[in-house]
Amino acid sequence: MIGCSKKESSFKEDVSFLKDHTEIILLSTSNGSIAIAPQYQGRVMTSTTDSSEGIGFGWINKKVVEAGFLSAGERKGKLEDQIYIFGGEERFWLGPEGGQNALFFKPGSSFEFSEWKTPAAIDTDPFQLVKRTGNMVGFEHQCELLNYNGTIFNMKIERNIRLLDKGAIETIIGEKLSNKVDFVAYETDNRITNVGNDPWIAETGLPSIWLLGMYNPSPETTVVIPFKEGDSTTLGQKVKDDYFGKVPKEYLKVEDDVLFLKGDGTKRSKIGINPKRTKGVAGSYDANQQVITLVTYNIQDAPNGFVNSSWEYQEEPYSGDVINAYNDGSSEPGAPPLGPFYELETSSPAAALIPGETMIHRQTTIHLQGEVAALDVISKKMFGVSLEDINTSFTE
């Protein structure tokens, strides 16, 4: 068993802290645990492969959690006026963020940070706990959202979180799991339903389900995303790498069918994989803690494409990414990082729903910690590269 280093807080310590400030639901097995916060939209705050001694994988913004948001009117913090960054290793969000169909900009506003604001439904509104069993919890929330076009979405949100057992993990990775590897894994089933009277149509904007995971960074962490090899004319560009300016080669290495992005929290950078390139998996490897993280999702048809969240008026509002990864860092010289943390994200197709219709987006998160040789088998299977390839990706 690999325990915490002195620089890492334990899962047990993180859960104790969280319980001092908000309700926490624990789902546990003999193999691991996850901590869920109903007040924070049913997000998974953190998880571990060892509830008593193990590290917590999720990044938690303890300053914001400690301050809370019930007294927000008493504070003038710029970020807290626009978003409450609680952290958490998987949260429910909605897209698109920017563009003429944006959910984060009011009609008539400019696409500037000062006018950007996270909708309360995915920021401060609690989700209602509606069911609970030994290894699963379910939440619901109903809301009304306004996009930049002035379109109103009357929406029901459902989110179910379920712990996965060893057999489920083996099915996903296509390999028997070595007894020298500890694990924790969970699936979230996320749904949005049109509960209004009008259909959601592309011309006035479509929403999508967007899941984001915030993890603790380290100098030894590398994000790894395999993708389909092929001509850009057919499959599009390999990687979108210019969200915040082009990612420098010291932080991003792109090969024929796989990319490596540093997850060290020292350089603000974001990349995206389009739906024609995806293999349905993204992940990371922390060589220091000997942890592989895997994120998979349900690949499905997307007749209306994927929403584009760029902060601009868009010529192609449905040409967005299905997978994103983000490495935190300073937004400008001398400014502190937001976390730091790194993120793995997946999105559903754009949801063109008639009244009563539902879009479903399922995601699995798996953390595997243990012997390097056993993890190497999983890395080759899921990423198509060895751990040595990952560890040397920025040294060659």
Secondary structure per residue as TSV (DSSP state, phi and psi in degrees):
chain	resnum	aa	ss	phi	psi
A	1	M	-	360.0	133.8
A	2	I	-	-100.1	118.0
A	3	G	-	-91.2	-163.3
A	4	C	-	-82.8	143.0
A	5	S	-	-81.2	169.3
A	6	K	T	-64.8	-24.6
A	7	K	T	-86.8	-10.7
A	8	E	S	-107.1	133.9
A	9	S	-	-80.5	150.0
A	10	S	B	-81.2	161.0
A	11	F	H	-58.2	-43.4
A	12	K	H	-60.1	-43.1
A	13	E	H	-66.4	-41.6
A	14	D	H	-63.2	-42.9
A	15	V	H	-65.8	-40.2
A	16	S	H	-60.9	-42.5
A	17	F	H	-62.8	-47.9
A	18	L	H	-60.6	-41.2
A	19	K	H	-65.2	-21.6
A	20	D	T	-73.1	-15.2
A	21	H	T	-127.0	-16.9
A	22	T	S	-159.9	162.3
A	23	E	-	-68.2	137.0
A	24	I	-	-129.0	132.4
A	25	I	E	-106.2	126.9
A	26	L	E	-102.9	130.5
A	27	L	E	-111.9	125.3
A	28	S	E	-138.8	149.9
A	29	T	-	-132.1	-177.0
A	30	S	S	-68.3	-13.7
A	31	N	S	-97.2	-23.9
A	32	G	-	174.7	-179.7
A	33	S	E	-144.1	155.2
A	34	I	E	-129.8	147.2
A	35	A	E	-114.1	125.5
A	36	I	E	-119.6	137.2
A	37	A	E	-113.4	103.1
A	38	P	G	-58.5	-39.3
A	39	Q	G	-67.3	-21.7
A	40	Y	G	-102.7	49.1
A	41	Q	T	60.9	32.9
A	42	G	T	64.4	32.0
A	43	R	E	-80.3	147.7
A	44	V	E	-79.7	112.8
A	45	M	E	-76.7	-42.5
A	46	T	E	-164.9	168.5
A	47	S	E	-148.9	170.6
A	48	T	E	-156.8	156.8
A	49	T	S	-90.6	-6.9
A	50	D	-	-148.0	103.7
A	51	S	T	-65.1	-27.0
A	52	S	T	-89.3	-34.4
A	53	E	T	-131.4	-9.1
A	54	G	-	-78.2	162.9
A	55	I	B	-73.0	157.8
A	56	G	-	-95.0	132.2
A	57	F	-	-83.6	-26.3
A	58	G	B	-81.8	140.9
A	59	W	-	-81.6	130.4
A	60	I	B	-120.3	126.8
A	61	N	-	-85.9	86.5
A	62	K	H	-64.6	-30.4
A	63	K	H	-64.2	-42.8
A	64	V	H	-73.7	-41.2
A	65	V	H	-60.5	-43.7
A	66	E	H	-64.7	-38.4
A	67	A	H	-73.2	-29.7
A	68	G	-	71.6	-176.8
A	69	F	S	-130.7	0.2
A	70	L	T	-68.1	-26.1
A	71	S	T	-106.7	30.8
A	72	A	G	-56.8	-33.3
A	73	G	G	-64.6	-18.2
A	74	E	G	-86.2	-9.1
A	75	R	-	-113.7	154.0
A	76	K	-	-117.9	16.5
A	77	G	-	-60.3	132.3
A	78	K	H	-62.3	-47.0
A	79	L	H	-64.9	-41.3
A	80	E	H	-67.1	-20.0
A	81	D	H	-76.3	-18.2
A	82	Q	H	-119.3	-26.5
A	83	I	-	-165.5	143.9
A	84	Y	-	-104.8	101.8
A	85	I	-	-86.9	85.6
A	86	F	-	-78.5	-18.7
A	87	G	B	86.4	-154.9
A	88	G	-	108.9	141.8
A	89	E	S	-87.1	-4.5
A	90	E	B	-158.4	118.6
A	91	R	E	-125.9	153.1
A	92	F	E	-86.9	125.9
A	93	W	E	-133.7	174.6
A	94	L	E	-130.2	143.4
A	95	G	E	-115.6	168.0
A	96	P	-	-86.3	156.9
A	97	E	-	-81.2	-49.8
A	98	G	S	-119.3	-175.7
A	99	G	S	89.1	179.0
A	100	Q	T	-67.7	-13.4
A	101	N	T	-107.1	15.3
A	102	A	-	-60.3	142.8
A	103	L	S	-97.3	-5.9
A	104	F	S	-107.0	3.5
A	105	F	S	-132.6	133.0
A	106	K	-	-74.6	156.5
A	107	P	T	-54.5	134.3
A	108	G	T	85.5	-6.9
A	109	S	-	-81.2	167.4
A	110	S	-	-98.2	154.9
A	111	F	S	-82.3	64.3
A	112	E	S	-120.5	152.6
A	113	F	G	-57.6	-35.3
A	114	S	G	-63.4	-20.9
A	115	E	G	-108.0	2.9
A	116	W	-	-83.4	133.7
A	117	K	-	-149.9	133.3
A	118	T	-	-75.9	130.7
A	119	P	-	-58.7	142.3
A	120	A	G	-58.1	-30.7
A	121	A	G	-60.1	-25.7
A	122	I	G	-120.2	19.9
A	123	D	T	-129.8	-57.9
A	124	T	T	-121.2	-13.8
A	125	D	-	-73.6	129.6
A	126	P	-	-74.7	150.8
A	127	F	-	-96.2	142.9
A	128	Q	E	-84.4	129.3
A	129	L	E	-73.8	121.7
A	130	V	E	-116.2	-16.2
A	131	K	E	-158.8	152.3
A	132	R	E	-154.2	130.6
A	133	T	-	-124.8	-168.9
A	134	G	S	-61.9	-36.9
A	135	N	S	-123.9	15.9
A	136	M	E	-149.0	144.3
A	137	V	E	-130.9	150.2
A	138	G	E	-129.7	141.1
A	139	F	E	-127.8	155.7
A	140	E	E	-138.9	154.7
A	141	H	E	-157.6	142.1
A	142	Q	E	-120.4	138.1
A	143	C	E	-151.6	166.7
A	144	E	E	-121.7	126.8
A	145	L	E	-121.5	146.7
A	146	L	E	-119.3	130.1
A	147	N	-	-101.5	177.3
A	148	Y	T	-60.0	-30.8
A	149	N	T	-73.8	-12.3
A	150	G	-	92.3	8.5
A	151	T	-	-78.8	136.0
A	152	I	E	-101.7	132.0
A	153	F	E	-114.1	114.7
A	154	N	E	-91.4	115.4
A	155	M	E	-132.9	138.0
A	156	K	E	-105.9	131.7
A	157	I	E	-111.7	133.2
A	158	E	E	-127.2	138.4
A	159	R	E	-142.7	116.8
A	160	N	E	-115.0	134.7
A	161	I	E	-121.9	126.7
A	162	R	E	-133.4	129.7
A	163	L	E	-68.4	143.6
A	164	L	-	-108.1	147.1
A	165	D	-	-95.7	180.0
A	166	K	H	-60.0	-40.2
A	167	G	H	-61.3	-40.3
A	168	A	H	-64.9	-39.7
A	169	I	H	-64.6	-43.8
A	170	E	H	-62.2	-34.6
A	171	T	H	-65.2	-40.9
A	172	I	H	-68.0	-46.3
A	173	I	H	-85.9	-13.9
A	174	G	T	70.1	25.4
A	175	E	S	-144.7	149.4
A	176	K	-	-68.2	138.4
A	177	L	-	-87.4	125.5
A	178	S	-	-63.7	146.5
A	179	N	T	-73.7	0.2
A	180	K	T	-96.8	10.2
A	181	V	E	-122.4	123.9
A	182	D	E	-88.8	157.5
A	183	F	E	-151.5	157.1
A	184	V	E	-144.2	138.3
A	185	A	E	-150.8	147.6
A	186	Y	E	-151.0	154.9
A	187	E	E	-117.2	138.1
A	188	T	E	-114.1	132.7
A	189	D	E	-107.7	112.4
A	190	N	E	-118.0	131.3
A	191	R	E	-136.0	140.9
A	192	I	E	-123.2	137.0
A	193	T	E	-124.8	136.1
A	194	N	E	-76.7	106.9
A	195	V	-	-105.2	14.5
A	196	G	S	-91.9	-169.6
A	197	N	S	-99.0	-11.1
A	198	D	S	-117.1	148.6
A	199	P	-	-71.2	151.9
A	200	W	-	-90.6	121.6
A	201	I	-	-123.4	153.4
A	202	A	G	-61.4	-34.9
A	203	E	G	-63.4	-29.4
A	204	T	G	-111.9	7.5
A	205	G	-	109.0	138.5
A	206	L	-	-124.8	141.4
A	207	P	-	-88.5	170.8
A	208	S	E	-148.2	158.9
A	209	I	E	-84.8	133.9
A	210	W	E	-133.5	118.9
A	211	L	E	-111.5	129.9
A	212	L	E	-126.5	134.3
A	213	G	E	-116.7	126.5
A	214	M	E	-108.6	122.6
A	215	Y	E	-122.5	156.9
A	216	N	-	-70.0	127.7
A	217	P	-	-84.9	168.0
A	218	S	-	-159.4	158.9
A	219	P	T	-60.9	-17.9
A	220	E	T	-103.1	13.2
A	221	T	E	-100.7	131.4
A	222	T	E	-128.7	126.7
A	223	V	E	-77.0	137.2
A	224	V	E	-130.0	124.9
A	225	I	E	-133.0	111.8
A	226	P	E	-78.5	152.3
A	227	F	B	-149.0	167.0
A	228	K	-	-73.5	131.0
A	229	E	-	-78.2	144.4
A	230	G	-	160.3	173.5
A	231	D	-	-69.8	139.7
A	232	S	H	-67.3	-25.3
A	233	T	H	-63.5	-35.3
A	234	T	H	-89.1	-43.6
A	235	L	H	-105.8	-5.8
A	236	G	-	83.0	177.9
A	237	Q	-	-61.3	150.1
A	238	K	S	-61.3	-47.2
A	239	V	-	-145.0	134.6
A	240	K	B	-86.1	118.3
A	241	D	-	-129.4	25.2
A	242	D	-	-126.9	28.0
A	243	Y	T	-58.5	-44.8
A	244	F	T	-121.3	41.6
A	245	G	S	90.1	153.6
A	246	K	-	-60.4	133.5
A	247	V	-	-71.6	127.2
A	248	P	-	-67.1	155.0
A	249	K	T	-64.1	-19.9
A	250	E	T	-70.4	-14.7
A	251	Y	T	-117.4	-17.4
A	252	L	E	-136.5	127.1
A	253	K	E	-124.0	124.2
A	254	V	E	-116.2	122.0
A	255	E	-	-107.3	-166.6
A	256	D	S	-64.4	-36.6
A	257	D	S	-141.3	19.6
A	258	V	E	-158.7	148.8
A	259	L	E	-125.0	154.0
A	260	F	E	-125.1	128.4
A	261	L	E	-127.6	131.6
A	262	K	E	-64.5	137.5
A	263	G	-	-115.6	48.6
A	264	D	S	-100.1	-3.8
A	265	G	S	69.2	27.2
A	266	T	S	-117.7	-3.7
A	267	K	S	-147.1	116.0
A	268	R	-	-66.4	113.2
A	269	S	E	-156.9	147.0
A	270	K	E	-141.2	141.9
A	271	I	E	-132.3	162.4
A	272	G	E	-142.4	149.2
A	273	I	E	-116.2	128.8
A	274	N	-	-81.2	163.1
A	275	P	T	-65.3	-21.3
A	276	K	T	-77.4	-22.1
A	277	R	T	-95.1	-20.0
A	278	T	B	-65.3	146.3
A	279	K	-	-108.4	6.9
A	280	G	S	81.2	15.7
A	281	V	E	-147.1	144.3
A	282	A	E	-140.1	162.3
A	283	G	E	-174.5	-165.8
A	284	S	E	-157.7	164.2
A	285	Y	E	-135.5	125.8
A	286	D	E	-103.8	103.8
A	287	A	T	-68.8	-27.1
A	288	N	T	-70.2	-47.1
A	289	Q	T	-92.2	-3.8
A	290	Q	T	55.9	59.7
A	291	V	E	-129.3	124.7
A	292	I	E	-98.6	130.8
A	293	T	E	-111.4	131.0
A	294	L	E	-120.6	136.9
A	295	V	E	-126.2	121.7
A	296	T	E	-125.0	165.5
A	297	Y	E	-152.6	167.8
A	298	N	-	-80.7	108.9
A	299	I	-	-72.3	129.6
A	300	Q	-	-142.8	162.8
A	301	D	-	-60.8	146.9
A	302	A	-	-133.9	74.3
A	303	P	T	-62.0	-22.6
A	304	N	T	-107.9	12.8
A	305	G	-	75.9	-164.6
A	306	F	B	-121.6	138.6
A	307	V	-	-65.8	148.1
A	308	N	-	-102.2	123.9
A	309	S	-	-102.3	9.9
A	310	S	-	-60.0	142.4
A	311	W	S	-83.2	71.3
A	312	E	S	-167.9	164.4
A	313	Y	-	-72.3	125.0
A	314	Q	-	-104.2	134.9
A	315	E	S	-74.3	-29.4
A	316	E	-	-129.4	81.3
A	317	P	T	-70.5	-9.1
A	318	Y	T	-120.9	36.2
A	319	S	B	-115.8	34.4
A	320	G	-	-81.5	-179.6
A	321	D	-	-90.1	158.3
A	322	V	S	-102.6	-27.3
A	323	I	E	-126.8	137.1
A	324	N	E	-132.1	154.8
A	325	A	E	-137.3	145.7
A	326	Y	E	-136.7	135.0
A	327	N	E	-114.2	121.8
A	328	D	-	-76.3	162.8
A	329	G	-	172.2	-176.4
A	330	S	-	-64.5	134.3
A	331	S	S	-80.5	-17.8
A	332	E	S	-158.0	158.8
A	333	P	T	-54.8	128.5
A	334	G	T	88.3	-13.9
A	335	A	-	-84.0	143.0
A	336	P	-	-73.1	156.1
A	337	P	-	-69.1	161.7
A	338	L	S	-67.6	-41.0
A	339	G	-	-100.4	-91.2
A	340	P	-	-85.0	163.8
A	341	F	-	-161.7	175.6
A	342	Y	E	-131.4	158.8
A	343	E	E	-129.2	147.3
A	344	L	E	-121.9	132.2
A	345	E	E	-135.6	146.0
A	346	T	E	-134.6	156.8
A	347	S	E	-133.5	150.4
A	348	S	-	-82.5	167.5
A	349	P	-	-63.1	162.4
A	350	A	-	-60.0	135.8
A	351	A	-	-99.3	92.2
A	352	A	-	-89.2	90.6
A	353	L	-	-112.6	135.0
A	354	I	-	-82.2	163.6
A	355	P	T	-51.9	129.5
A	356	G	T	89.1	-8.5
A	357	E	-	-88.0	153.4
A	358	T	E	-128.1	140.4
A	359	M	E	-104.6	137.1
A	360	I	E	-119.9	133.9
A	361	H	E	-134.1	116.6
A	362	R	E	-108.0	139.8
A	363	Q	E	-136.2	141.1
A	364	T	E	-114.8	140.8
A	365	T	E	-122.7	127.2
A	366	I	E	-129.2	128.4
A	367	H	E	-113.6	128.1
A	368	L	E	-124.5	123.1
A	369	Q	E	-132.1	129.0
A	370	G	E	163.3	-146.9
A	371	E	-	-65.7	134.7
A	372	V	H	-59.2	-43.0
A	373	A	H	-61.5	-39.9
A	374	A	H	-70.3	-38.5
A	375	L	H	-67.2	-31.8
A	376	D	H	-61.9	-37.1
A	377	V	H	-60.9	-43.3
A	378	I	H	-67.7	-40.8
A	379	S	H	-60.4	-45.3
A	380	K	H	-63.9	-37.6
A	381	K	H	-69.9	-45.5
A	382	M	H	-90.7	-35.2
A	383	F	H	-102.9	-20.9
A	384	G	S	80.3	10.8
A	385	V	S	-138.4	157.3
A	386	S	-	-84.7	167.4
A	387	L	H	-65.0	-32.5
A	388	E	H	-64.6	-40.1
A	389	D	H	-59.4	-40.6
A	390	I	H	-67.4	-47.3
A	391	N	H	-64.7	-27.8
A	392	T	T	-103.8	8.4
A	393	S	T	-60.9	-27.8
A	394	F	T	-112.7	15.8
A	395	T	T	-112.1	-9.5
A	396	E	-	-89.1	360.0
